[in-house]
Amino acid sequence: MTTRHHDLPGALAPYRLVWLALWAEATPQQEAELTEHFRAALERHGTVMVHARGPFQRTPEMLHFDIDITPNGSAPDCLQALGFTRDEEFGGWNDEWERPVHGGVFLHSAVYGAQAGEREAAAAPRFETGDVVRVSDSAEARRLGLAGTEVIVGHPDYDGDTVPAHRTWHYDVHVDGQDETESLHEADLQPTGRRVQLYGNRITVGPDGSPIQPADRSKDL
């Protein structure tokens, strides 16, 4: 849940990100044209990076695009400017768009659906989903019995009630042989330089980075 601390003067967070996932009814031959169109359409909001992912696996008649915007102002204000709204009753955002049956356009007439989200914090997260990290020796790590072990990063998160410029990251981490995730602060994790595919078919890795056995993590989706 994102609070409205961003409305306070001087509260602009050093790290700001708005992300979009788009699905467009188009052919691979149109990918370059759409990539440039999305970049040009969004550049008034900030610095834009468009990642063309090609045909979407589940619906190959659609092209998939991931877009990162470093907004000029706050990330929530940017998301609102793009047409997404807050759910005032439950908090968070109404962060999905789908072309209505009577028509409608989001950025381009080829876009069939979109998802969006935002992040604001004191710095970018050090780790991302799938990073293999080693747990440092700390009071929390010892309490969880994880000091010195290797775990896999699930999702970065922060306390949404903290002023954006002061937010720091914590992570849900996946522990080998354990169904439930644990939460650890970024300061308690050290990089190993290795990554795995966390969702879908996942491999378990040994200390030397070699695969041990495949594991089906589809239940984590």
C-alpha positions as a Markdown table, in Angstrom:
| # | Residue | x | y | z |
|---|---|---|---|---|
| 1 | Met | 0.0 | 0.0 | 0.0 |
| 2 | Thr | 1.4 | 3.4 | -0.9 |
| 3 | Thr | 0.5 | 6.4 | 1.3 |
| 4 | Arg | 0.3 | 10.0 | 0.3 |
| 5 | His | 3.6 | 11.1 | 1.8 |
| 6 | His | 4.7 | 12.0 | -1.7 |
| 7 | Asp | 2.4 | 15.1 | -1.4 |
| 8 | Leu | 4.6 | 16.6 | 1.3 |
| 9 | Pro | 7.0 | 19.4 | 0.1 |
| 10 | Gly | 10.6 | 18.1 | -0.3 |
| 11 | Ala | 9.6 | 14.5 | 0.0 |
| 12 | Leu | 10.6 | 13.4 | -3.5 |
| 13 | Ala | 12.3 | 10.1 | -3.3 |
| 14 | Pro | 15.8 | 9.7 | -4.9 |
| 15 | Tyr | 14.7 | 6.4 | -6.5 |
| 16 | Arg | 11.5 | 6.5 | -8.4 |
| 17 | Leu | 10.1 | 4.0 | -10.9 |
| 18 | Val | 6.9 | 3.5 | -12.8 |
| 19 | Trp | 6.7 | 0.3 | -14.7 |
| 20 | Leu | 4.2 | -0.8 | -17.4 |
| 21 | Ala | 3.6 | -4.2 | -19.0 |
| 22 | Leu | 1.7 | -3.9 | -22.3 |
| 23 | Trp | 0.2 | -6.4 | -24.7 |
| 24 | Ala | -0.5 | -5.2 | -28.2 |
| 25 | Glu | -2.3 | -7.0 | -31.1 |
| 26 | Ala | 0.4 | -6.6 | -33.6 |
| 27 | Thr | 2.9 | -8.6 | -35.7 |
| 28 | Pro | 6.7 | -8.9 | -35.1 |
| 29 | Gln | 7.2 | -6.7 | -38.1 |
| 30 | Gln | 5.5 | -3.9 | -36.1 |
| 31 | Glu | 7.6 | -4.3 | -33.0 |
| 32 | Ala | 10.2 | -1.6 | -33.8 |
| 33 | Glu | 7.5 | 0.9 | -34.8 |
| 34 | Leu | 5.5 | 0.3 | -31.6 |
| 35 | Thr | 8.7 | 0.5 | -29.4 |
| 36 | Glu | 9.4 | 4.0 | -30.8 |
| 37 | His | 5.8 | 5.1 | -30.5 |
| 38 | Phe | 5.6 | 4.1 | -26.8 |
| 39 | Arg | 8.9 | 5.8 | -26.0 |
| 40 | Ala | 7.8 | 9.1 | -27.7 |
| 41 | Ala | 4.3 | 8.9 | -26.1 |
| 42 | Leu | 5.8 | 8.6 | -22.6 |
| 43 | Glu | 8.8 | 10.8 | -22.7 |
| 44 | Arg | 6.9 | 13.8 | -21.4 |
| 45 | His | 6.6 | 11.9 | -18.1 |
| 46 | Gly | 10.3 | 11.3 | -17.6 |
| 47 | Thr | 13.1 | 9.1 | -18.8 |
| 48 | Val | 11.7 | 6.1 | -20.7 |
| 49 | Met | 13.2 | 2.6 | -21.4 |
| 50 | Val | 11.1 | 0.3 | -23.6 |
| 51 | His | 11.9 | -3.4 | -23.7 |
| 52 | Ala | 10.3 | -5.3 | -26.6 |
| 53 | Arg | 9.8 | -8.9 | -25.5 |
| 54 | Gly | 8.4 | -10.3 | -28.8 |
| 55 | Pro | 5.3 | -12.5 | -29.1 |
| 56 | Phe | 3.7 | -13.3 | -25.7 |
| 57 | Gln | 4.1 | -17.0 | -24.9 |
| 58 | Arg | 0.5 | -17.6 | -23.9 |
| 59 | Thr | -1.0 | -15.4 | -26.6 |
| 60 | Pro | 1.5 | -15.3 | -29.5 |
| 61 | Glu | -0.7 | -13.1 | -31.6 |
| 62 | Met | 0.2 | -10.3 | -29.2 |
| 63 | Leu | 3.5 | -8.5 | -28.6 |
| 64 | His | 4.7 | -8.0 | -25.1 |
| 65 | Phe | 6.4 | -4.8 | -24.0 |
| 66 | Asp | 8.0 | -3.9 | -20.6 |
| 67 | Ile | 8.5 | -0.2 | -20.0 |
| 68 | Asp | 10.4 | 1.5 | -17.2 |
| 69 | Ile | 9.8 | 5.2 | -16.5 |
| 70 | Thr | 12.0 | 7.3 | -14.2 |
| 71 | Pro | 9.4 | 10.1 | -13.7 |
| 72 | Asn | 10.1 | 13.8 | -13.5 |
| 73 | Gly | 8.0 | 14.0 | -10.3 |
| 74 | Ser | 6.7 | 11.5 | -7.9 |
| 75 | Ala | 5.9 | 8.0 | -9.1 |
| 76 | Pro | 2.3 | 8.0 | -7.9 |
| 77 | Asp | 1.7 | 11.3 | -9.7 |
| 78 | Cys | 3.1 | 9.8 | -12.9 |
| 79 | Leu | 0.8 | 6.8 | -12.5 |
| 80 | Gln | -2.2 | 9.0 | -12.1 |
| 81 | Ala | -1.2 | 11.1 | -15.1 |
| 82 | Leu | -1.2 | 7.9 | -17.2 |
| 83 | Gly | -4.8 | 7.3 | -16.2 |
| 84 | Phe | -4.5 | 4.8 | -13.3 |
| 85 | Thr | -6.5 | 5.5 | -10.2 |
| 86 | Arg | -6.3 | 4.8 | -6.5 |
| 87 | Asp | -8.6 | 2.4 | -4.7 |
| 88 | Glu | -9.4 | 4.8 | -1.8 |
| 89 | Glu | -11.4 | 2.1 | 0.0 |
| 90 | Phe | -8.7 | -0.6 | 0.1 |
| 91 | Gly | -5.6 | 1.4 | -0.7 |
| 92 | Gly | -3.2 | 0.7 | -3.6 |
| 93 | Trp | -4.0 | 1.2 | -7.2 |
| 94 | Asn | -6.5 | 0.2 | -9.8 |
| 95 | Asp | -3.5 | -0.8 | -11.9 |
| 96 | Glu | -4.9 | -2.7 | -14.8 |
| 97 | Trp | -6.4 | -1.6 | -18.1 |
| 98 | Glu | -8.1 | -3.7 | -20.7 |
| 99 | Arg | -9.6 | -2.5 | -24.0 |
| 100 | Pro | -13.4 | -2.1 | -23.4 |
| 101 | Val | -15.8 | -3.8 | -25.8 |
| 102 | His | -16.9 | -0.4 | -27.1 |
| 103 | Gly | -13.4 | 0.6 | -27.9 |
| 104 | Gly | -10.8 | 2.7 | -26.1 |
| 105 | Val | -7.1 | 3.5 | -26.4 |
| 106 | Phe | -4.2 | 3.3 | -24.0 |
| 107 | Leu | -1.1 | 4.9 | -25.7 |
| 108 | His | -1.9 | 3.1 | -29.0 |
| 109 | Ser | -4.9 | 1.6 | -30.7 |
| 110 | Ala | -3.0 | -1.8 | -30.9 |
| 111 | Val | -2.8 | -2.1 | -27.1 |
| 112 | Tyr | -5.2 | -4.7 | -25.8 |
| 113 | Gly | -4.2 | -4.7 | -22.1 |
| 114 | Ala | -1.8 | -3.0 | -19.6 |
| 115 | Gln | -0.6 | -3.4 | -16.1 |
| 116 | Ala | 1.3 | -0.8 | -14.1 |
| 117 | Gly | 3.0 | -0.3 | -10.7 |
| 118 | Glu | 5.3 | 2.1 | -9.0 |
| 119 | Arg | 8.2 | 2.2 | -6.5 |
| 120 | Glu | 9.7 | 5.0 | -4.5 |
| 121 | Ala | 12.6 | 4.6 | -2.0 |
| 122 | Ala | 15.9 | 6.1 | -0.8 |
| 123 | Ala | 17.8 | 3.9 | -3.3 |
| 124 | Ala | 17.1 | 1.2 | -5.9 |
| 125 | Pro | 16.8 | -2.3 | -4.5 |
| 126 | Arg | 20.1 | -4.1 | -4.5 |
| 127 | Phe | 18.5 | -7.5 | -5.3 |
| 128 | Glu | 15.8 | -8.7 | -7.7 |
| 129 | Thr | 13.7 | -11.8 | -8.0 |
| 130 | Gly | 15.8 | -14.9 | -8.6 |
| 131 | Asp | 19.1 | -13.6 | -7.1 |
| 132 | Val | 20.9 | -16.2 | -4.9 |
| 133 | Val | 22.1 | -14.4 | -1.8 |
| 134 | Arg | 23.9 | -15.4 | 1.4 |
| 135 | Val | 22.4 | -14.5 | 4.7 |
| 136 | Ser | 24.7 | -12.5 | 7.0 |
| 137 | Asp | 25.0 | -13.2 | 10.7 |
| 138 | Ser | 22.5 | -11.0 | 12.4 |
| 139 | Ala | 20.0 | -11.3 | 15.3 |
| 140 | Glu | 17.1 | -11.8 | 12.9 |
| 141 | Ala | 19.0 | -14.4 | 10.8 |
| 142 | Arg | 20.0 | -16.3 | 13.9 |
| 143 | Arg | 16.4 | -16.3 | 15.1 |
| 144 | Leu | 15.3 | -17.8 | 11.8 |
| 145 | Gly | 18.2 | -20.2 | 11.7 |
| 146 | Leu | 19.4 | -18.8 | 8.4 |
| 147 | Ala | 22.8 | -17.2 | 9.3 |
| 148 | Gly | 25.3 | -18.3 | 6.7 |
| 149 | Thr | 22.9 | -20.1 | 4.4 |
| 150 | Glu | 22.0 | -19.3 | 0.8 |
| 151 | Val | 18.4 | -18.3 | -0.1 |
| 152 | Ile | 16.7 | -17.0 | -3.2 |
| 153 | Val | 15.2 | -13.6 | -3.4 |
| 154 | Gly | 11.5 | -13.5 | -4.1 |
| 155 | His | 10.2 | -9.9 | -4.2 |
| 156 | Pro | 11.6 | -6.7 | -2.9 |
| 157 | Asp | 9.3 | -4.6 | -0.7 |
| 158 | Tyr | 9.3 | -1.7 | 1.7 |
| 159 | Asp | 7.2 | -0.2 | 4.5 |
| 160 | Gly | 4.6 | 1.9 | 2.6 |
| 161 | Asp | 3.9 | 4.0 | 5.7 |
| 162 | Thr | 7.5 | 5.3 | 5.7 |
| 163 | Val | 8.2 | 8.6 | 3.9 |
| 164 | Pro | 9.4 | 7.6 | 0.4 |
| 165 | Ala | 12.8 | 9.3 | 0.6 |
| 166 | His | 13.5 | 7.2 | 3.8 |
| 167 | Arg | 12.3 | 3.8 | 2.6 |
| 168 | Thr | 14.7 | 0.9 | 2.7 |
| 169 | Trp | 14.2 | -2.6 | 1.2 |
| 170 | His | 13.3 | -5.9 | 2.7 |
| 171 | Tyr | 12.8 | -9.2 | 0.8 |
| 172 | Asp | 10.7 | -12.3 | 0.9 |
| 173 | Val | 13.3 | -15.0 | 0.5 |
| 174 | His | 12.8 | -18.7 | -0.5 |
| 175 | Val | 14.6 | -21.2 | 1.7 |
| 176 | Asp | 15.5 | -24.6 | 0.3 |
| 177 | Gly | 13.2 | -27.3 | 1.8 |
| 178 | Gln | 10.8 | -24.8 | 3.2 |
| 179 | Asp | 7.4 | -23.9 | 1.7 |
| 180 | Glu | 6.9 | -20.6 | 3.5 |
| 181 | Thr | 9.1 | -17.6 | 2.7 |
| 182 | Glu | 10.9 | -15.5 | 5.3 |
| 183 | Ser | 11.4 | -11.8 | 5.3 |
| 184 | Leu | 14.9 | -10.3 | 5.7 |
| 185 | His | 16.2 | -6.8 | 5.5 |
| 186 | Glu | 18.6 | -5.8 | 2.6 |
| 187 | Ala | 21.4 | -5.3 | 5.1 |
| 188 | Asp | 21.2 | -8.9 | 6.1 |
| 189 | Leu | 21.9 | -10.2 | 2.5 |
| 190 | Gln | 25.1 | -10.5 | 0.6 |
| 191 | Pro | 25.3 | -11.2 | -3.2 |
| 192 | Thr | 26.8 | -14.4 | -4.6 |
| 193 | Gly | 26.7 | -13.3 | -8.2 |
| 194 | Arg | 24.3 | -16.1 | -9.2 |
| 195 | Arg | 20.7 | -16.2 | -10.3 |
| 196 | Val | 18.0 | -18.8 | -10.9 |
| 197 | Gln | 14.6 | -18.9 | -12.5 |
| 198 | Leu | 12.4 | -18.7 | -9.4 |
| 199 | Tyr | 8.9 | -19.1 | -10.9 |
| 200 | Gly | 7.9 | -21.9 | -13.2 |
| 201 | Asn | 10.5 | -24.7 | -13.3 |
| 202 | Arg | 13.2 | -23.8 | -10.9 |
| 203 | Ile | 16.6 | -25.4 | -10.3 |
| 204 | Thr | 18.2 | -25.7 | -6.9 |
| 205 | Val | 21.8 | -24.6 | -6.9 |
| 206 | Gly | 24.7 | -25.8 | -4.9 |
| 207 | Pro | 27.5 | -23.7 | -3.3 |
| 208 | Asp | 29.5 | -23.8 | -6.5 |
| 209 | Gly | 26.5 | -22.6 | -8.6 |
| 210 | Ser | 25.9 | -26.0 | -10.2 |
| 211 | Pro | 22.3 | -27.3 | -10.5 |
| 212 | Ile | 21.3 | -30.0 | -8.0 |
| 213 | Gln | 17.8 | -30.9 | -9.1 |
| 214 | Pro | 14.8 | -29.4 | -10.8 |
| 215 | Ala | 12.0 | -28.2 | -8.6 |
| 216 | Asp | 8.5 | -27.2 | -9.7 |
| 217 | Arg | 7.6 | -23.9 | -8.1 |
| 218 | Ser | 4.4 | -23.2 | -10.1 |
| 219 | Lys | 2.5 | -23.1 | -6.8 |
| 220 | Asp | 4.4 | -19.9 | -6.0 |
| 221 | Leu | 2.9 | -18.1 | -9.0 |
